[in-house]
Amino acid sequence: MSENNQLRDVFDAIADPTRRRLIQLLAEAEEIPLHELSAHFQMGRTAVSKHLTILKEAGLVLDRKVGRETRFRLNASPLREIQDWVAFYSKFWSSNMLRLNQLLEEEE
């Protein structure tokens, strides 16, 4: 468990294309109610809500009740874990490509 008391791994949460699209939609708006999010998908509110629950368990989504409506917003800080992981491999590939380039230049 990380500092956010996450119940679900962030990598697992973003593995699904629907959840990645939800993250994108939430990143583009301050807050969005469930009915507006659901309008972007060819699935019912219950299915969208299940995806949002997975994102909430990973700490990526926060919600609040406004009357009878639930509004959702993005909490992007858990994405830092993914950014750090990708950055490590970016350095790995950059150094390996540099070495490959040097080897190829030596062969010429």
trRosetta pair geometry for C-beta under 8 A, 3 or more apart (Angstrom, degrees):
i j d omega theta_ij theta_ji phi_ij phi_ji
1 5 6.1 7 -179 -132 123 39
1 6 6.0 175 -147 53 71 68
1 7 8.0 3 -114 -84 103 34
2 5 7.7 -95 73 -23 59 18
2 6 5.3 26 36 13 97 115
2 59 7.6 -89 69 2 118 156
2 78 7.4 133 74 -122 153 94
2 81 7.3 -91 -92 -70 158 140
4 59 3.9 43 137 -114 148 155
4 77 7.4 151 -70 95 133 116
4 78 6.1 -63 10 -77 159 107
5 59 7.6 131 66 -78 58 118
6 9 7.4 103 132 -87 130 24
6 10 7.0 -48 -155 -49 162 82
6 57 6.8 84 -168 151 70 57
6 58 5.5 24 -153 -148 118 37
6 59 4.7 -75 -92 -18 98 115
6 78 6.8 104 -82 -118 138 137
7 57 4.1 -73 66 -165 107 96
7 58 7.6 -90 58 -64 65 39
8 12 5.8 -112 173 78 95 123
8 13 5.6 105 120 -61 120 103
8 54 6.1 -96 107 -164 175 68
8 57 3.9 65 1 117 117 111
8 58 4.4 -66 83 -67 99 78
9 12 4.1 85 71 5 98 108
9 13 6.8 -166 93 -12 52 84
9 58 6.8 -20 94 -115 21 105
10 13 5.5 -54 -149 34 35 115
10 14 6.5 15 161 -6 68 107
10 58 4.9 125 -97 -174 55 119
10 59 7.3 -49 -84 50 99 97
10 60 6.8 122 -130 -55 89 112
10 78 4.7 -172 -98 155 133 112
10 79 7.0 -175 -176 -88 137 41
10 81 5.3 123 46 64 150 132
10 82 6.1 -125 123 -42 124 102
11 14 6.5 -66 -146 44 27 95
11 15 6.6 51 151 -52 61 97
11 81 7.9 -100 -43 114 85 117
11 82 6.7 146 -85 -92 75 100
11 85 8.0 0 -80 31 118 168
12 15 5.6 -37 -154 -4 32 123
12 54 7.9 -114 121 -178 93 113
12 58 7.2 -168 69 -86 86 128
13 16 7.8 -69 173 22 33 95
13 19 6.0 -143 166 159 66 153
13 54 5.4 169 -126 144 83 93
13 55 5.5 117 -172 -102 122 52
13 57 7.2 -175 -90 74 121 86
13 58 3.6 -62 -42 -27 155 160
13 60 5.9 170 134 -1 150 138
14 19 6.0 -142 -118 108 37 115
14 20 5.6 74 -163 -81 80 86
14 23 6.9 -3 -114 -21 97 153
14 58 7.9 -158 -29 132 76 169
14 60 7.7 137 -62 -79 93 163
14 79 7.9 86 -59 -110 147 89
14 82 6.9 -3 32 -78 155 156
15 19 7.6 38 54 51 48 131
16 19 4.3 78 72 10 100 107
16 20 6.9 -168 92 -9 51 83
16 51 6.9 -128 97 -131 143 107
16 54 7.7 51 23 96 136 155
17 20 5.5 -53 -145 36 36 113
17 21 6.3 38 155 -20 67 103
18 21 5.7 -54 -152 35 31 112
18 22 6.5 35 148 -21 64 103
18 41 6.7 52 -141 -120 106 136
18 43 7.7 -1 -131 18 143 145
18 48 7.9 -134 171 -113 122 64
18 51 5.3 -96 118 -116 116 154
19 22 5.3 -46 -147 33 37 115
19 23 6.5 43 151 -21 64 99
19 51 5.1 -156 -81 -171 82 106
19 54 6.4 -70 -101 87 139 121
19 55 5.7 173 -153 -65 107 106
20 23 5.6 -49 -152 33 35 114
20 24 6.5 38 148 -20 64 103
21 24 5.5 -51 -151 34 35 115
21 25 6.4 36 152 -19 67 103
21 40 7.1 -168 149 131 120 127
21 41 7.6 131 102 -81 140 103
22 25 5.7 -53 -147 37 33 110
22 26 6.2 28 155 -15 66 108
22 37 6.5 40 -130 -163 91 122
22 48 7.4 149 -94 -159 125 87
22 51 5.9 162 -27 128 153 123
22 52 6.6 -149 -171 -83 154 74
22 55 6.4 -123 101 -42 134 156
22 61 7.7 -27 138 -77 120 136
23 26 5.8 -59 -146 41 29 108
23 27 6.2 33 153 -25 65 107
23 55 7.0 -173 -70 -129 88 136
23 60 6.5 -47 -103 166 108 132
23 74 6.3 90 -151 -116 65 120
24 27 5.7 -54 -147 32 29 113
24 28 6.6 24 155 -18 62 108
25 28 5.9 -62 -154 35 31 110
25 29 6.8 -10 161 13 65 110
25 32 6.5 -38 141 7 104 168
25 37 6.2 130 115 -125 149 83
25 40 6.1 -156 -90 15 148 171
26 29 6.5 -78 -143 53 31 85
26 32 6.3 -122 -102 20 66 120
26 37 7.9 8 -64 -104 85 120
26 61 6.7 -111 -111 -111 170 95
26 72 6.2 -72 -108 123 120 101
26 73 6.1 141 -166 -156 106 32
26 74 3.8 135 128 -51 114 99
27 74 5.3 18 -73 -11 59 168
27 76 7.1 71 -104 -77 100 121
29 32 5.0 80 87 -54 144 103
29 73 7.9 -119 102 -116 78 76
30 73 6.4 -27 157 -116 48 119
31 64 7.8 -45 -138 42 138 105
31 71 4.4 32 169 164 118 122
31 72 6.7 151 -157 71 70 32
31 73 4.7 -50 -98 -67 72 104
32 36 5.0 -120 -172 83 95 122
32 37 5.2 109 126 -56 124 92
32 71 6.6 155 74 -156 22 77
32 72 5.7 -31 65 61 76 85
32 73 7.5 135 15 -81 68 56
33 36 5.1 90 62 9 77 102
33 37 7.3 -146 98 -4 39 89
33 66 7.9 -90 -93 48 108 116
33 69 4.9 -34 -132 -179 127 120
33 70 6.8 122 -145 78 72 45
33 71 5.1 -50 -83 -96 63 72
33 72 7.5 128 -115 11 17 78
34 37 5.7 -58 -147 38 34 110
34 38 6.0 36 157 -23 69 108
34 45 5.8 69 150 -153 114 108
34 48 6.7 142 -164 103 87 122
34 49 6.3 15 -143 -82 131 92
34 52 7.4 -89 -111 -14 95 163
34 69 7.4 -163 22 -162 91 76
34 70 5.5 41 -25 69 115 95
34 71 8.0 -122 -22 -93 67 31
34 72 7.0 88 -70 -13 66 114
35 38 5.7 -52 -144 35 30 115
35 39 6.8 43 153 -33 60 99
35 45 6.8 -26 -95 -101 57 125
35 69 7.7 -68 4 -133 108 106
36 39 5.7 -43 -156 17 35 118
36 40 7.9 34 150 -19 57 98
37 40 6.2 -59 -173 24 41 111
37 41 7.6 9 146 1 68 111
37 48 5.7 154 115 173 106 139
37 52 7.4 73 119 -68 162 127
37 72 6.7 8 -43 42 147 132
38 41 6.1 -77 -158 44 43 100
38 43 7.6 -110 -151 84 82 69
38 44 7.1 -12 -155 172 125 30
38 45 4.6 -38 -94 -93 154 70
38 48 4.6 -144 -96 11 79 160
41 47 7.6 -135 123 95 140 113
41 48 5.8 157 45 -82 146 111
43 47 4.0 -77 155 76 125 144
43 48 6.2 151 92 -46 106 81
44 47 5.2 101 59 8 71 98
44 48 7.2 -135 106 0 40 90
45 48 5.6 -58 -146 42 36 110
45 49 5.8 42 153 -26 69 108
46 49 5.5 -54 -147 36 28 116
46 50 6.6 33 152 -23 62 101
47 50 5.7 -48 -152 29 33 112
47 51 6.9 32 150 -15 63 102
48 51 5.7 -54 -156 36 36 112
48 52 6.4 37 147 -19 67 106
49 52 5.5 -53 -147 37 34 114
49 53 6.5 43 151 -26 64 100
50 53 5.5 -46 -151 28 33 116
50 54 6.9 35 151 -18 62 99
51 54 5.8 -51 -156 32 36 112
51 55 6.6 33 148 -14 66 106
52 55 5.5 -55 -149 40 37 112
52 56 6.2 42 150 -23 68 104
52 61 5.7 -108 -162 108 78 167
52 63 7.5 71 161 -63 124 130
52 72 6.1 -92 -146 -105 131 153
53 56 5.4 -51 -146 35 32 114
53 57 6.4 36 153 -21 64 103
54 57 5.7 -51 -149 33 31 113
54 58 6.7 23 152 -11 62 107
55 58 5.8 -61 -151 42 33 107
55 60 4.4 -82 -173 72 85 113
55 61 4.1 60 118 -6 111 120
56 59 7.6 47 -178 -72 33 19
56 60 7.3 -97 -73 55 23 68
56 61 4.7 -65 -73 72 66 98
56 62 7.5 118 -122 -89 87 27
56 63 6.7 -33 -100 -8 129 110
58 78 6.1 159 147 133 86 163
59 75 6.1 -87 157 92 70 131
59 77 7.5 -64 138 75 116 93
59 78 4.5 127 88 -50 110 140
60 74 6.8 -33 167 -150 74 71
60 75 5.9 -173 -163 62 23 81
60 76 7.5 39 -146 -99 75 33
60 78 5.4 -94 -75 54 73 129
60 79 7.1 79 -117 -48 102 88
61 72 5.5 -13 -171 -165 113 110
61 73 7.2 147 -155 75 65 35
61 74 6.5 -45 -103 -108 62 43
61 75 6.5 -162 -77 16 10 90
62 72 7.2 148 79 -155 44 58
62 73 5.4 -22 63 64 93 87
62 74 7.8 18 20 108 83 5
62 75 5.1 85 -24 -39 103 115
63 70 5.3 8 -177 180 123 104
63 71 6.6 157 -153 80 69 43
63 72 5.0 -29 -97 -97 86 69
63 73 7.6 162 -88 19 39 67
64 70 7.3 161 81 -153 28 64
64 71 5.7 -20 62 60 79 92
65 68 8.0 -30 -166 -138 98 9
65 69 7.2 142 -157 81 57 44
65 70 5.7 -37 -97 -98 62 69
65 71 7.9 153 -106 16 14 77
66 69 5.1 -25 70 72 85 97
66 70 7.7 148 22 -104 72 20
66 71 5.6 27 3 -10 118 118
75 78 6.8 58 111 2 94 97
76 79 5.0 -42 -173 21 72 124
76 80 7.9 94 138 -35 75 79
77 80 5.8 -23 -174 -7 52 115
78 81 6.0 -25 -180 10 60 112
79 82 5.3 -48 -164 37 59 112
79 83 6.2 64 139 -23 76 102
80 83 5.3 -52 -145 38 37 116
80 84 6.2 40 155 -22 68 103
81 84 5.9 -53 -150 34 27 111
81 85 6.5 27 152 -18 61 108
82 85 5.6 -54 -148 36 33 113
82 86 6.2 30 156 -15 67 107
83 86 5.9 -57 -145 40 28 108
83 87 6.1 33 154 -24 64 108
84 87 5.6 -53 -145 34 29 115
84 88 6.7 36 154 -24 62 100
85 88 5.9 -50 -158 25 31 113
85 89 7.0 15 152 -4 62 105
86 89 6.0 -63 -153 44 36 103
86 90 6.1 44 149 -29 69 106
87 90 5.4 -49 -144 31 33 118
87 91 6.7 35 156 -17 63 100
88 91 6.1 -58 -160 34 30 108
88 92 6.5 32 144 -22 64 108
89 92 4.9 -46 -144 34 42 121
89 93 6.2 39 158 -16 70 101
90 93 6.1 -55 -147 39 28 104
90 94 6.2 31 153 -21 63 109
91 94 5.6 -55 -144 37 30 113
91 95 6.3 25 160 -15 66 106
92 95 6.3 -62 -152 38 24 103
92 96 6.3 17 155 -13 62 112
93 96 5.6 -57 -142 42 33 109
93 97 6.0 33 159 -20 68 107
94 97 6.0 -57 -145 37 26 108
94 98 6.4 29 154 -21 62 107
95 98 5.5 -52 -148 34 33 115
95 99 6.5 33 153 -18 64 103
96 99 5.7 -52 -148 37 33 111
96 100 6.3 35 152 -20 65 105
97 100 5.5 -50 -145 37 34 114
97 101 6.2 39 153 -22 65 104
98 101 5.7 -52 -149 35 29 113
98 102 6.5 31 151 -19 63 105
99 102 5.6 -53 -149 35 33 113
99 103 6.4 35 152 -20 66 104
100 103 5.6 -52 -149 35 33 113
100 104 6.4 31 153 -17 65 106
101 104 5.8 -56 -148 37 30 110
101 105 6.3 30 154 -18 65 106
102 105 5.7 -55 -147 37 31 110
102 106 6.4 33 153 -22 64 106
103 106 5.7 -55 -150 34 30 113
103 107 6.6 30 153 -21 64 105
104 107 5.8 -53 -150 31 34 112
104 108 7.0 40 151 -29 62 100
105 108 5.9 -48 -157 19 37 115
